[in-house]
Every structure is written in structure tokens, then in C-alpha cells.
Amino acid sequence: MTLRRMRPVLVAGVVVALDQATKWLVRRTFLLEDTSLTVVPGLLNLCYICNTGAAWGMLSGWQSFLIVFSLVAMVLLVWRRHVLLGNLPWRWLVLGLLLGGICGNLIDRIWLGCVVDFLDFYWGRSHFPAFNVADASICIGVGLFLLWQWREEWRLKRAGGR
């Protein structure tokens, strides 16, 4: 297999390694939902939260469903990548970010029974739900995909194609 074809696997591997290493450090350093460390006052704390749900705690307690959903999502992403990602120039990066993020959280679900979240951003009294490297990777991958789709729509409108 060529290096070009390995790029998504390499990106996913880096994401999983970074995700699992940071979660391991958090589990070793913090008490569960008891302590936090202010990194940037008024903006960012580090903490240890065990999330049994998906994003923002949705589907809390549905671990079996979330495990199966993650596995199906990964299989579909790999199997249908050419259809889903089309001619996206960074499809290898988007695919690697998505697969790495899904796999990072899947490892937690299987081994710990929950996903470790630790990045706690806030502004005044407004808190963004805590997240982790895997979550950030998924969001960046989706963001790049949406940015490309928006750019293509705009380009087609400008060219009079729509």
C-alpha cells in the first residue's frame, strides 16, 4: 500500500494516540468530576468528566447502541468514502479525522463504559459542554467537509451553474 493511500490511516492513528494519551493523563491526574485546573481564567479549565452519552450527553446510558452506531459509521465511512467525500481535495484528512475521532471515543466506550471529556470552555456563566481530542477531531473533519461543500456551492453559483 502506498503512502498516499495510508494518509487517512496515519491521521486516524495520530488522533487516536493523542486522544488516548490525553485521556490517560486526565484519568491519572484528576479525580472524577471533583477537581478542575484553570488553564486560562474565564475561558478554559481542565477537568475529568465521564460521559455515558454522545455529544452533549444525549442518549446517556445507551452504550450498546452508541458502540454499534460507531462501528457502523466507521464501516460506512470507509466503504462509501468515494461517494460521501467525492472530489474533496482533503478527503484523506477528513476521513482520517472522522475515523480517528470515532475510534478514540469507541475505545473509551468499550473499555471504560463512558467517554472521558476534559476540555471545559466557558465565558462568564455560559459553558460549552466538556469535550476531548476525539470530539474536536470529528468537529474539525465535519467542519472541513462543510466548508468545502459551501465553497463548491458558491463557486457553482458564481459560474452560473445553478
PyRosetta script that sets phi, psi and omega in degrees:
from pyrosetta import init, pose_from_sequence

init()
pose = pose_from_sequence("MTLRRMRPVLVAGVVVALDQATKWLVRRTFLLEDTSLTVVPGLLNLCYICNTGAAWGMLSGWQSFLIVFSLVAMVLLVWRRHVLLGNLPWRWLVLGLLLGGICGNLIDRIWLGCVVDFLDFYWGRSHFPAFNVADASICIGVGLFLLWQWREEWRLKRAGGR")
pose.set_psi(1, 135.0)
pose.set_omega(1, -177.3)
pose.set_phi(2, -77.9)
pose.set_psi(2, 160.1)
pose.set_omega(2, 178.5)
pose.set_phi(3, -60.4)
pose.set_psi(3, -36.4)
pose.set_omega(3, 179.4)
pose.set_phi(4, -59.4)
pose.set_psi(4, -41.4)
pose.set_omega(4, 179.8)
pose.set_phi(5, -76.9)
pose.set_psi(5, -18.6)
pose.set_omega(5, -178.9)
pose.set_phi(6, -87.0)
pose.set_psi(6, -11.0)
pose.set_omega(6, -175.4)
pose.set_phi(7, -53.6)
pose.set_psi(7, -47.0)
pose.set_omega(7, 178.4)
pose.set_phi(8, -61.3)
pose.set_psi(8, -36.9)
pose.set_omega(8, 179.6)
pose.set_phi(9, -66.9)
pose.set_psi(9, -40.5)
pose.set_omega(9, 178.6)
pose.set_phi(10, -65.2)
pose.set_psi(10, -44.6)
pose.set_omega(10, 178.1)
pose.set_phi(11, -61.5)
pose.set_psi(11, -47.2)
pose.set_omega(11, 179.7)
pose.set_phi(12, -60.4)
pose.set_psi(12, -41.3)
pose.set_omega(12, 179.2)
pose.set_phi(13, -63.1)
pose.set_psi(13, -41.5)
pose.set_omega(13, 177.8)
pose.set_phi(14, -64.7)
pose.set_psi(14, -43.5)
pose.set_omega(14, 179.5)
pose.set_phi(15, -61.5)
pose.set_psi(15, -48.0)
pose.set_omega(15, -179.4)
pose.set_phi(16, -61.9)
pose.set_psi(16, -44.2)
pose.set_omega(16, -179.3)
pose.set_phi(17, -62.9)
pose.set_psi(17, -46.8)
pose.set_omega(17, 179.4)
pose.set_phi(18, -65.2)
pose.set_psi(18, -42.0)
pose.set_omega(18, 179.4)
pose.set_phi(19, -61.9)
pose.set_psi(19, -50.6)
pose.set_omega(19, -177.0)
pose.set_phi(20, -68.6)
pose.set_psi(20, -35.7)
pose.set_omega(20, 178.1)
pose.set_phi(21, -65.6)
pose.set_psi(21, -43.8)
pose.set_omega(21, -179.9)
pose.set_phi(22, -67.7)
pose.set_psi(22, -38.4)
pose.set_omega(22, 178.3)
pose.set_phi(23, -67.0)
pose.set_psi(23, -37.9)
pose.set_omega(23, 177.0)
pose.set_phi(24, -61.7)
pose.set_psi(24, -45.4)
pose.set_omega(24, 178.3)
pose.set_phi(25, -60.8)
pose.set_psi(25, -41.5)
pose.set_omega(25, 179.3)
pose.set_phi(26, -63.9)
pose.set_psi(26, -45.7)
pose.set_omega(26, 179.8)
pose.set_phi(27, -62.6)
pose.set_psi(27, -32.8)
pose.set_omega(27, -179.6)
pose.set_phi(28, -80.5)
pose.set_psi(28, -24.4)
pose.set_omega(28, -171.7)
pose.set_phi(29, -99.2)
pose.set_psi(29, -37.0)
pose.set_omega(29, -172.8)
pose.set_phi(30, -110.4)
pose.set_psi(30, 154.6)
pose.set_omega(30, 170.0)
pose.set_phi(31, -86.1)
pose.set_psi(31, 143.5)
pose.set_omega(31, -177.5)
pose.set_phi(32, -57.1)
pose.set_psi(32, 120.0)
pose.set_omega(32, 174.9)
pose.set_phi(33, 50.7)
pose.set_psi(33, 26.1)
pose.set_omega(33, -176.9)
pose.set_phi(34, -119.5)
pose.set_psi(34, -30.3)
pose.set_omega(34, -177.2)
pose.set_phi(35, -127.4)
pose.set_psi(35, 156.4)
pose.set_omega(35, 173.0)
pose.set_phi(36, -146.5)
pose.set_psi(36, 158.6)
pose.set_omega(36, -179.8)
pose.set_phi(37, -123.4)
pose.set_psi(37, 121.8)
pose.set_omega(37, 177.6)
pose.set_phi(38, -75.6)
pose.set_psi(38, 121.8)
pose.set_omega(38, 179.1)
pose.set_phi(39, -98.1)
pose.set_psi(39, -50.6)
pose.set_omega(39, 175.3)
pose.set_phi(40, -127.0)
pose.set_psi(40, 108.2)
pose.set_omega(40, -177.1)
pose.set_phi(41, -55.1)
pose.set_psi(41, 133.6)
pose.set_omega(41, -179.6)
pose.set_phi(42, 78.2)
pose.set_psi(42, 5.2)
pose.set_omega(42, -177.6)
pose.set_phi(43, -141.3)
pose.set_psi(43, -46.7)
pose.set_omega(43, -171.6)
pose.set_phi(44, -141.8)
pose.set_psi(44, 127.9)
pose.set_omega(44, 170.1)
pose.set_phi(45, -119.3)
pose.set_psi(45, 153.8)
pose.set_omega(45, 167.5)
pose.set_phi(46, -104.2)
pose.set_psi(46, 138.0)
pose.set_omega(46, -178.5)
pose.set_phi(47, -150.0)
pose.set_psi(47, -176.5)
pose.set_omega(47, 179.2)
pose.set_phi(48, -131.6)
pose.set_psi(48, 108.9)
pose.set_omega(48, 179.4)
pose.set_phi(49, -123.3)
pose.set_psi(49, 135.8)
pose.set_omega(49, 177.8)
pose.set_phi(50, -103.3)
pose.set_psi(50, 105.1)
pose.set_omega(50, -175.4)
pose.set_phi(51, -96.6)
pose.set_psi(51, 114.1)
pose.set_omega(51, 179.9)
pose.set_phi(52, -89.3)
pose.set_psi(52, 4.4)
pose.set_omega(52, 179.5)
pose.set_phi(53, -114.6)
pose.set_psi(53, -162.4)
pose.set_omega(53, 175.9)
pose.set_phi(54, -96.4)
pose.set_psi(54, -150.8)
pose.set_omega(54, -179.4)
pose.set_phi(55, -54.4)
pose.set_psi(55, 134.1)
pose.set_omega(55, 178.9)
pose.set_phi(56, 58.4)
pose.set_psi(56, 24.4)
pose.set_omega(56, 177.0)
pose.set_phi(57, 77.0)
pose.set_psi(57, 6.5)
pose.set_omega(57, 178.0)
pose.set_phi(58, -62.5)
pose.set_psi(58, 148.7)
pose.set_omega(58, -179.9)
pose.set_phi(59, 60.5)
pose.set_psi(59, 32.8)
pose.set_omega(59, 179.7)
pose.set_phi(60, -57.5)
pose.set_psi(60, 130.8)
pose.set_omega(60, 179.1)
pose.set_phi(61, 88.7)
pose.set_psi(61, -0.3)
pose.set_omega(61, -179.6)
pose.set_phi(62, -98.3)
pose.set_psi(62, 49.2)
pose.set_omega(62, -174.1)
pose.set_phi(63, -57.2)
pose.set_psi(63, -45.8)
pose.set_omega(63, -178.2)
pose.set_phi(64, -60.9)
pose.set_psi(64, -45.7)
pose.set_omega(64, 177.8)
pose.set_phi(65, -60.8)
pose.set_psi(65, -45.0)
pose.set_omega(65, -178.0)
pose.set_phi(66, -66.3)
pose.set_psi(66, -33.3)
pose.set_omega(66, 176.2)
pose.set_phi(67, -66.8)
pose.set_psi(67, -48.4)
pose.set_omega(67, 179.2)
pose.set_phi(68, -63.2)
pose.set_psi(68, -43.4)
pose.set_omega(68, 179.0)
pose.set_phi(69, -59.1)
pose.set_psi(69, -42.9)
pose.set_omega(69, 179.5)
pose.set_phi(70, -63.1)
pose.set_psi(70, -44.5)
pose.set_omega(70, 179.4)
pose.set_phi(71, -63.4)
pose.set_psi(71, -44.4)
pose.set_omega(71, 178.8)
pose.set_phi(72, -63.6)
pose.set_psi(72, -42.5)
pose.set_omega(72, 179.6)
pose.set_phi(73, -60.7)
pose.set_psi(73, -42.9)
pose.set_omega(73, 179.6)
pose.set_phi(74, -65.2)
pose.set_psi(74, -43.6)
pose.set_omega(74, 179.2)
pose.set_phi(75, -62.2)
pose.set_psi(75, -45.7)
pose.set_omega(75, 179.5)
pose.set_phi(76, -63.6)
pose.set_psi(76, -40.2)
pose.set_omega(76, 178.6)
pose.set_phi(77, -61.5)
pose.set_psi(77, -42.2)
pose.set_omega(77, -179.8)
pose.set_phi(78, -73.2)
pose.set_psi(78, -46.8)
pose.set_omega(78, -175.8)
pose.set_phi(79, -65.8)
pose.set_psi(79, -41.6)
pose.set_omega(79, -174.7)
pose.set_phi(80, -108.1)
pose.set_psi(80, 22.0)
pose.set_omega(80, -174.8)
pose.set_phi(81, -57.3)
pose.set_psi(81, -36.7)
pose.set_omega(81, -178.2)
pose.set_phi(82, -69.4)
pose.set_psi(82, -34.2)
pose.set_omega(82, 177.4)
pose.set_phi(83, -76.7)
pose.set_psi(83, -46.1)
pose.set_omega(83, -176.1)
pose.set_phi(84, -70.0)
pose.set_psi(84, -39.7)
pose.set_omega(84, -174.9)
pose.set_phi(85, -102.8)
pose.set_psi(85, -9.0)
pose.set_omega(85, 173.7)
pose.set_phi(86, 46.7)
pose.set_psi(86, -127.7)
pose.set_omega(86, -177.0)
pose.set_phi(87, -98.8)
pose.set_psi(87, 21.8)
pose.set_omega(87, 177.3)
pose.set_phi(88, -55.5)
pose.set_psi(88, 121.1)
pose.set_omega(88, -175.2)
pose.set_phi(89, -62.4)
pose.set_psi(89, -29.4)
pose.set_omega(89, -179.6)
pose.set_phi(90, -105.3)
pose.set_psi(90, 31.9)
pose.set_omega(90, -176.4)
pose.set_phi(91, -58.2)
pose.set_psi(91, -33.1)
pose.set_omega(91, 177.6)
pose.set_phi(92, -63.8)
pose.set_psi(92, -38.9)
pose.set_omega(92, 179.4)
pose.set_phi(93, -71.4)
pose.set_psi(93, -45.4)
pose.set_omega(93, 178.5)
pose.set_phi(94, -60.6)
pose.set_psi(94, -46.8)
pose.set_omega(94, 179.5)
pose.set_phi(95, -61.0)
pose.set_psi(95, -45.0)
pose.set_omega(95, 179.4)
pose.set_phi(96, -63.7)
pose.set_psi(96, -42.2)
pose.set_omega(96, 178.7)
pose.set_phi(97, -64.0)
pose.set_psi(97, -44.4)
pose.set_omega(97, -179.8)
pose.set_phi(98, -65.5)
pose.set_psi(98, -48.5)
pose.set_omega(98, -179.0)
pose.set_phi(99, -64.5)
pose.set_psi(99, -42.2)
pose.set_omega(99, 179.0)
pose.set_phi(100, -63.0)
pose.set_psi(100, -42.1)
pose.set_omega(100, 179.1)
pose.set_phi(101, -66.1)
pose.set_psi(101, -45.4)
pose.set_omega(101, 179.3)
pose.set_phi(102, -62.7)
pose.set_psi(102, -44.8)
pose.set_omega(102, -178.3)
pose.set_phi(103, -65.8)
pose.set_psi(103, -40.5)
pose.set_omega(103, 179.0)
pose.set_phi(104, -58.6)
pose.set_psi(104, -45.8)
pose.set_omega(104, 178.4)
pose.set_phi(105, -72.8)
pose.set_psi(105, -32.2)
pose.set_omega(105, 178.0)
pose.set_phi(106, -63.7)
pose.set_psi(106, -40.7)
pose.set_omega(106, 177.4)
pose.set_phi(107, -57.5)
pose.set_psi(107, -45.7)
pose.set_omega(107, 178.2)
pose.set_phi(108, -60.7)
pose.set_psi(108, -46.7)
pose.set_omega(108, -177.8)
pose.set_phi(109, -58.3)
pose.set_psi(109, -43.0)
pose.set_omega(109, -177.5)
pose.set_phi(110, -72.8)
pose.set_psi(110, -46.3)
pose.set_omega(110, -173.0)
pose.set_phi(111, -87.5)
pose.set_psi(111, -31.7)
pose.set_omega(111, -175.7)
pose.set_phi(112, -109.8)
pose.set_psi(112, -17.4)
pose.set_omega(112, -177.0)
pose.set_phi(113, 81.1)
pose.set_psi(113, 5.1)
pose.set_omega(113, 177.4)
pose.set_phi(114, -161.8)
pose.set_psi(114, 167.3)
pose.set_omega(114, 177.3)
pose.set_phi(115, -101.7)
pose.set_psi(115, 130.1)
pose.set_omega(115, 179.3)
pose.set_phi(116, -80.7)
pose.set_psi(116, 119.9)
pose.set_omega(116, 174.7)
pose.set_phi(117, -113.2)
pose.set_psi(117, 145.1)
pose.set_omega(117, -175.7)
pose.set_phi(118, -148.9)
pose.set_psi(118, -13.8)
pose.set_omega(118, 178.3)
pose.set_phi(119, -89.6)
pose.set_psi(119, 112.1)
pose.set_omega(119, -174.4)
pose.set_phi(120, -115.3)
pose.set_psi(120, 96.1)
pose.set_omega(120, 178.3)
pose.set_phi(121, -92.9)
pose.set_psi(121, 142.4)
pose.set_omega(121, 179.6)
pose.set_phi(122, -155.1)
pose.set_psi(122, 161.1)
pose.set_omega(122, 176.6)
pose.set_phi(123, -141.5)
pose.set_psi(123, 108.2)
pose.set_omega(123, -175.0)
pose.set_phi(124, 64.5)
pose.set_psi(124, -122.7)
pose.set_omega(124, 177.8)
pose.set_phi(125, -93.6)
pose.set_psi(125, -3.8)
pose.set_omega(125, -179.5)
pose.set_phi(126, -87.6)
pose.set_psi(126, 121.9)
pose.set_omega(126, 179.3)
pose.set_phi(127, -112.7)
pose.set_psi(127, 135.8)
pose.set_omega(127, 168.7)
pose.set_phi(128, -87.4)
pose.set_psi(128, 140.0)
pose.set_omega(128, 179.7)
pose.set_phi(129, -55.9)
pose.set_psi(129, 139.2)
pose.set_omega(129, 180.0)
pose.set_phi(130, -58.7)
pose.set_psi(130, 147.3)
pose.set_omega(130, -178.8)
pose.set_phi(131, -145.8)
pose.set_psi(131, -174.0)
pose.set_omega(131, -175.8)
pose.set_phi(132, -141.1)
pose.set_psi(132, -176.1)
pose.set_omega(132, -178.6)
pose.set_phi(133, -62.9)
pose.set_psi(133, -40.8)
pose.set_omega(133, 179.6)
pose.set_phi(134, -62.1)
pose.set_psi(134, -44.1)
pose.set_omega(134, 178.2)
pose.set_phi(135, -61.3)
pose.set_psi(135, -43.7)
pose.set_omega(135, 179.6)
pose.set_phi(136, -62.6)
pose.set_psi(136, -39.6)
pose.set_omega(136, 179.0)
pose.set_phi(137, -62.3)
pose.set_psi(137, -44.0)
pose.set_omega(137, 178.2)
pose.set_phi(138, -62.8)
pose.set_psi(138, -45.2)
pose.set_omega(138, -179.4)
pose.set_phi(139, -63.9)
pose.set_psi(139, -40.5)
pose.set_omega(139, 178.1)
pose.set_phi(140, -65.6)
pose.set_psi(140, -42.8)
pose.set_omega(140, 178.0)
pose.set_phi(141, -60.8)
pose.set_psi(141, -46.9)
pose.set_omega(141, 178.3)
pose.set_phi(142, -64.5)
pose.set_psi(142, -41.0)
pose.set_omega(142, 179.2)
pose.set_phi(143, -61.2)
pose.set_psi(143, -43.7)
pose.set_omega(143, 177.4)
pose.set_phi(144, -63.0)
pose.set_psi(144, -41.5)
pose.set_omega(144, 177.8)
pose.set_phi(145, -61.2)
pose.set_psi(145, -48.3)
pose.set_omega(145, -179.3)
pose.set_phi(146, -65.5)
pose.set_psi(146, -38.4)
pose.set_omega(146, 177.7)
pose.set_phi(147, -61.5)
pose.set_psi(147, -43.1)
pose.set_omega(147, 178.3)
pose.set_phi(148, -65.0)
pose.set_psi(148, -43.0)
pose.set_omega(148, 179.0)
pose.set_phi(149, -62.1)
pose.set_psi(149, -43.4)
pose.set_omega(149, 178.1)
pose.set_phi(150, -62.3)
pose.set_psi(150, -42.8)
pose.set_omega(150, 179.1)
pose.set_phi(151, -62.1)
pose.set_psi(151, -42.7)
pose.set_omega(151, 179.7)
pose.set_phi(152, -65.4)
pose.set_psi(152, -41.8)
pose.set_omega(152, 176.8)
pose.set_phi(153, -59.8)
pose.set_psi(153, -46.2)
pose.set_omega(153, -179.3)
pose.set_phi(154, -63.2)
pose.set_psi(154, -42.7)
pose.set_omega(154, 179.6)
pose.set_phi(155, -62.8)
pose.set_psi(155, -42.6)
pose.set_omega(155, 178.4)
pose.set_phi(156, -65.4)
pose.set_psi(156, -40.2)
pose.set_omega(156, 177.5)
pose.set_phi(157, -62.9)
pose.set_psi(157, -43.1)
pose.set_omega(157, 179.6)
pose.set_phi(158, -64.6)
pose.set_psi(158, -34.9)
pose.set_omega(158, -179.2)
pose.set_phi(159, -80.7)
pose.set_psi(159, -4.4)
pose.set_omega(159, 179.5)
pose.set_phi(160, 80.9)
pose.set_psi(160, 16.0)
pose.set_omega(160, -178.2)
pose.set_phi(161, -78.7)
pose.set_psi(161, -7.6)
pose.set_omega(161, -179.4)
pose.set_phi(162, -131.2)
pose.dump_pdb("model.pdb")
